[in-house]
């Protein structure tokens, strides 16, 4: 209780923070002639990454289980965005679905963003098997096997590409929830995939945001971006993640290999203390 009061006092001394406005900086043609598939494309982070990619010249295919939500996102983002209905937890169907994706895009896909994710609050001692399976199958298993399937296609066809995993700052924490465990394991998988794929000019990295100003945190546009639980005093926005995603898969980010970019505002990296 005392620590929370200290944090509240600390934040009250700051100028009230507003949601940062991410302007359409001159990204030019950073991703011109490239095509990305983004899992979890109907979610806040997936949509933000898709938006930034399109603004940078890419074509985007948003992927997910809910066809109605995917259609809405595709219509919202315009002509350079299409959708593909797919359940990444169904590994048995994955190879056929990837081949279909490659067929309808003339094998032009050269970016994979694994953004699909499930966040639950159940902690050790109260975790159900159902929750464990849902989280691990989506956050880890689905992302791992989809990366394997697509990168095998790229290797076979001599395609240079980028895999970008959307991890979480929660991966830095002890594993008392399936979510934390899944993100920690995804960080490890990122390094492993990067090692195996860099000889084929396939670059694998990840982005690990802290708490995001989105519906995953039960926030809306009417809520404050401020938080007592981050050294910066605020949450990160999906649009900020989208800008960093562009950088990581663009020519500027190609020397980062097996890197987990922590966008946590310092949370989890160092201790938040009164100064």
C-alpha positions as CSV (number, residue, x, y, z in Angstrom):
1,X,0.0,0.0,0.0
2,X,2.8,2.4,0.9
3,X,4.7,1.7,-2.3
4,X,1.5,2.4,-4.4
5,X,1.1,5.7,-2.6
6,X,4.7,6.6,-3.4
7,X,4.1,5.8,-7.1
8,X,0.9,7.8,-7.1
9,X,2.7,10.8,-5.6
10,X,5.5,10.4,-8.1
11,X,3.1,10.3,-11.1
12,X,1.1,13.3,-9.7
13,X,4.2,15.5,-10.1
14,X,4.4,14.8,-13.8
15,X,2.5,16.7,-16.5
16,X,-0.6,14.9,-17.4
17,X,0.1,12.6,-20.3
18,X,-1.9,12.2,-23.4
19,X,-2.0,9.4,-25.9
20,X,1.1,10.0,-28.1
21,X,0.1,10.9,-31.6
22,X,2.0,8.8,-34.1
23,X,2.2,10.8,-37.2
24,X,2.6,9.3,-40.7
25,X,6.3,10.0,-40.8
26,X,8.0,9.7,-44.1
27,X,8.3,6.0,-44.1
28,X,8.3,6.2,-47.9
29,X,8.5,2.8,-49.5
30,X,10.2,0.9,-46.7
31,X,8.0,-2.1,-47.4
32,X,7.2,-1.5,-51.0
33,X,6.5,-4.7,-53.0
34,X,6.3,-6.8,-49.9
35,X,3.4,-8.8,-48.6
36,X,2.8,-9.6,-44.9
37,X,0.5,-12.0,-43.2
38,X,-0.5,-11.0,-39.7
39,X,-2.1,-13.5,-37.3
40,X,-4.4,-12.0,-34.7
41,X,-5.1,-9.4,-37.4
42,X,-8.5,-8.5,-35.9
43,X,-7.0,-7.5,-32.6
44,X,-5.8,-4.0,-31.6
45,X,-2.0,-4.8,-32.1
46,X,-2.6,-6.8,-35.3
47,X,-4.6,-4.0,-36.8
48,X,-2.1,-1.3,-35.8
49,X,0.8,-3.3,-37.3
50,X,-1.3,-3.9,-40.5
51,X,-2.0,-0.1,-40.7
52,X,1.7,0.8,-40.3
53,X,2.7,-1.8,-42.9
54,X,0.2,-0.5,-45.4
55,X,1.4,3.1,-44.8
56,X,4.9,1.8,-45.6
57,X,3.9,0.4,-48.9
58,X,3.1,-3.3,-48.1
59,X,0.1,-5.4,-48.9
60,X,-1.3,-7.1,-45.8
61,X,-3.4,-10.3,-45.2
62,X,-4.9,-10.4,-41.7
63,X,-5.4,-13.9,-40.4
64,X,-7.7,-15.1,-37.7
65,X,-10.6,-17.4,-36.7
66,X,-13.5,-14.9,-36.8
67,X,-14.4,-14.2,-40.4
68,X,-16.8,-11.4,-39.6
69,X,-14.1,-9.5,-37.6
70,X,-11.6,-10.1,-40.4
71,X,-14.0,-8.7,-43.0
72,X,-14.5,-5.5,-41.0
73,X,-10.8,-5.0,-40.6
74,X,-10.1,-5.6,-44.2
75,X,-12.8,-3.1,-45.3
76,X,-11.5,-0.6,-42.8
77,X,-7.9,-0.7,-44.0
78,X,-8.7,-0.6,-47.7
79,X,-7.6,-2.1,-51.0
80,X,-4.1,-3.2,-49.7
81,X,-5.6,-5.3,-47.0
82,X,-7.3,-8.7,-47.5
83,X,-8.1,-11.5,-45.0
84,X,-7.7,-15.3,-44.7
85,X,-9.7,-17.3,-42.2
86,X,-7.4,-19.7,-40.3
87,X,-7.1,-21.4,-36.9
88,X,-3.4,-21.5,-36.2
89,X,-4.0,-24.0,-33.4
90,X,-5.1,-26.6,-36.0
91,X,-1.6,-27.8,-37.0
92,X,-3.0,-30.7,-39.1
93,X,-4.6,-28.3,-41.6
94,X,-1.8,-25.7,-41.5
95,X,0.3,-27.0,-44.4
96,X,-2.6,-27.1,-46.8
97,X,-3.8,-23.6,-45.6
98,X,-0.3,-22.1,-46.1
99,X,-0.1,-23.6,-49.6
100,X,-3.5,-22.0,-50.4
101,X,-2.2,-18.7,-49.1
102,X,0.8,-18.9,-51.2
103,X,-1.3,-19.8,-54.2
104,X,-3.7,-16.9,-54.0
105,X,-0.8,-14.4,-53.4
106,X,1.5,-15.9,-56.2
107,X,4.0,-16.8,-53.5
108,X,4.7,-13.1,-52.8
109,X,4.4,-13.4,-49.0
110,X,7.7,-12.5,-47.4
111,X,6.7,-11.3,-43.9
112,X,5.1,-13.2,-41.2
113,X,3.9,-11.5,-38.0
114,X,2.8,-13.8,-35.2
115,X,0.5,-11.5,-33.3
116,X,-2.3,-13.9,-32.2
117,X,-2.4,-14.1,-28.5
118,X,-4.7,-14.9,-25.5
119,X,-4.3,-13.2,-22.2
120,X,-5.7,-14.8,-19.0
121,X,-5.4,-13.9,-15.4
122,X,-5.4,-17.4,-13.7
123,X,-2.3,-17.8,-11.6
124,X,-0.5,-20.9,-10.4
125,X,-2.7,-22.9,-8.0
126,X,-5.8,-21.9,-9.9
127,X,-5.0,-22.7,-13.5
128,X,-7.4,-25.0,-15.3
129,X,-6.2,-27.4,-18.0
130,X,-8.6,-25.7,-20.4
131,X,-7.0,-22.3,-19.8
132,X,-3.5,-23.8,-20.1
133,X,-4.3,-25.4,-23.5
134,X,-6.0,-22.4,-25.0
135,X,-3.1,-20.0,-24.1
136,X,-0.2,-22.3,-25.0
137,X,-1.8,-23.6,-28.2
138,X,-2.4,-20.0,-29.5
139,X,0.5,-18.0,-28.0
140,X,3.2,-20.7,-28.5
141,X,2.3,-23.8,-30.4
142,X,0.4,-22.0,-33.2
143,X,3.1,-19.4,-33.7
144,X,5.9,-22.0,-33.7
145,X,4.3,-24.3,-36.2
146,X,3.1,-21.5,-38.5
147,X,6.7,-20.1,-38.5
148,X,8.1,-23.5,-39.3
149,X,5.6,-24.1,-42.1
150,X,6.1,-20.8,-43.8
151,X,9.9,-20.7,-43.4
152,X,10.1,-24.2,-44.9
153,X,8.2,-22.9,-47.9
154,X,10.5,-19.9,-48.1
155,X,13.6,-22.1,-47.9
156,X,12.4,-24.5,-50.6
157,X,11.6,-21.6,-52.9
158,X,14.6,-19.4,-52.2
159,X,12.5,-16.6,-50.7
160,X,14.1,-14.1,-48.3
161,X,11.8,-13.1,-45.5
162,X,11.1,-11.8,-42.0
163,X,9.4,-13.5,-39.1
164,X,8.4,-11.1,-36.3
165,X,6.9,-12.6,-33.1
166,X,4.8,-10.4,-30.8
167,X,5.9,-11.4,-27.4
168,X,5.4,-9.6,-24.1
169,X,7.2,-8.0,-21.3
170,X,5.5,-10.6,-19.2
171,X,8.0,-13.1,-20.5
172,X,10.5,-11.4,-18.1
173,X,8.4,-12.4,-15.1
174,X,8.4,-15.7,-13.2
175,X,6.1,-18.2,-14.8
176,X,3.1,-18.2,-12.5
177,X,0.5,-17.9,-15.4
178,X,0.3,-19.8,-18.7
179,X,0.6,-16.4,-20.5
180,X,3.9,-15.6,-18.9
181,X,5.2,-19.1,-19.6
182,X,4.0,-18.9,-23.2
183,X,5.8,-15.6,-23.8
184,X,9.0,-16.7,-22.1
185,X,9.0,-19.8,-24.3
186,X,8.3,-17.7,-27.4
187,X,11.3,-15.6,-26.7
188,X,13.4,-18.7,-26.6
189,X,11.9,-20.0,-29.8
190,X,12.6,-16.7,-31.5
191,X,16.4,-17.1,-30.8
192,X,16.3,-20.8,-31.9
193,X,14.4,-20.0,-35.2
194,X,16.7,-17.1,-35.9
195,X,19.7,-19.4,-35.6
196,X,18.3,-22.0,-38.0
197,X,17.0,-19.5,-40.5
198,X,19.6,-16.8,-40.9
199,X,21.7,-18.9,-43.3
200,X,18.7,-18.8,-45.7
201,X,18.4,-15.0,-45.3
202,X,15.3,-15.3,-43.2
203,X,15.5,-12.9,-40.3
204,X,13.6,-13.7,-37.1
205,X,13.1,-11.2,-34.2
206,X,10.4,-10.4,-31.7
207,X,8.9,-7.3,-30.0
208,X,7.9,-7.6,-26.4
209,X,5.5,-4.7,-25.3
210,X,4.6,-3.9,-21.8
211,X,0.9,-3.4,-20.9
212,X,-0.9,-2.1,-24.0
213,X,-3.6,0.6,-24.2
214,X,-6.1,-1.8,-25.7
215,X,-9.1,-4.0,-24.9
216,X,-6.6,-6.7,-23.6
217,X,-6.2,-4.4,-20.6
218,X,-9.9,-3.6,-20.5
219,X,-9.3,0.0,-21.7
220,X,-11.2,2.1,-24.2
221,X,-10.5,5.4,-26.0
222,X,-12.3,7.2,-23.1
223,X,-9.8,5.9,-20.5
224,X,-6.6,7.4,-19.4
225,X,-3.3,6.1,-20.8
226,X,-1.7,6.8,-17.4
227,X,-0.7,4.0,-15.1
228,X,0.9,3.7,-11.7
229,X,2.8,0.5,-12.6
230,X,5.3,1.8,-15.2
231,X,8.4,4.0,-14.8
232,X,7.1,6.1,-17.8
233,X,3.8,6.6,-16.1
234,X,1.8,5.4,-19.1
235,X,0.8,2.4,-21.2
236,X,2.2,1.8,-24.7
237,X,-0.2,2.3,-27.6
238,X,-0.8,-0.2,-30.5
239,X,0.3,2.4,-33.0
240,X,3.7,2.7,-31.3
241,X,4.1,-1.1,-31.6
242,X,3.1,-0.8,-35.3
243,X,5.9,1.7,-36.0
244,X,8.5,-0.5,-34.3
245,X,7.2,-3.5,-36.3
246,X,7.9,-1.7,-39.6
247,X,11.4,-0.9,-38.5
248,X,12.1,-4.5,-37.5
249,X,11.1,-6.0,-40.8
250,X,12.4,-3.2,-43.0
251,X,15.9,-3.0,-44.5
252,X,16.9,-0.9,-41.5
253,X,16.3,-3.8,-39.1
254,X,18.0,-6.6,-41.0
255,X,21.1,-6.7,-38.8
256,X,19.0,-7.5,-35.7
257,X,18.8,-11.3,-35.6
258,X,17.2,-13.2,-32.8
259,X,16.6,-9.9,-31.0
260,X,13.8,-9.5,-28.5
261,X,13.0,-5.8,-28.5
262,X,11.5,-4.8,-25.1
263,X,9.0,-2.0,-25.4
264,X,8.1,-2.0,-21.7
265,X,8.9,1.6,-20.6
266,X,11.5,0.0,-18.3
267,X,9.0,-2.2,-16.6
268,X,10.6,-5.6,-15.8
269,X,14.0,-4.3,-17.0
270,X,14.8,-2.3,-13.8
271,X,13.2,-1.7,-10.5
272,X,10.7,1.1,-10.3
273,X,11.8,3.0,-7.2
274,X,11.2,6.4,-5.6
275,X,14.0,8.9,-6.4
